[in-house]
Amino acid sequence: MVLAGPAHADFSEGYKFLEAVKKKEGEKVEQAIMNSSQIINSKDVTTGETALHIVTARRDPTWLSYLIAKGANVNAADDRGRTPLELAVNLGWREGATMLLDKKAFPDPSNDAGETPLIFAVHRKDAQMMKALLEAGANPDRADNSGRSARDYAKIEGGPGNLLSTIETYTKKNAGKAAGPVYGPTF
């Protein structure tokens, strides 16, 4: 009868890296990154989550900053189309959302239901988060799979400080910004 080695010996390097991130094992994470610069964007094979998803879910600014500095993709989506930015907005974690936006996270990704971070901010009635997303270029008229946009939800939900007026203010403010030169044909 042949006995197999330890179960952890069969796991991929990406799995071991993600487990080390989950357990906050800094030395193991650092060693894995030193051995392979590509490991930073490893995805969990069952969920598609990256290390940034893991640290965002636990609202950990130290690890978030560290992984971004090491080259983690701030726009990586999991198997349901959720990005770290969407997770931060859903959690109401403004610090994390701001860090991600400052590091060029796309302000307008949509998940598999077509929902954007701005739609989630409207649902949370979080005017500060809405302002940050709108300043970063989020489109208030991008519709989800039901055909409703953040602007539509703001009209329905109302809320503190009138969410719709927040959208209107930033839409007017951003309308004056030059889009830059256009290359190629325009239709």
Secondary structure, DSSP 8 states (H G I E B T S, - for coil): ------GGGGS-HHHHHHHHHHTT-HHHHHHHHHH-GGGGG---TTT---HHHHHHHTT-HHHHHHHHHTT--TT---TTS--HHHHHHHHT-HHHHHHHHHTT--S----TT---HHHHHHHHT-HHHHHHHHHTT--TT---TTS--HHHHHHHH-TTTTHHHHHHHHHHHHHTS------S---
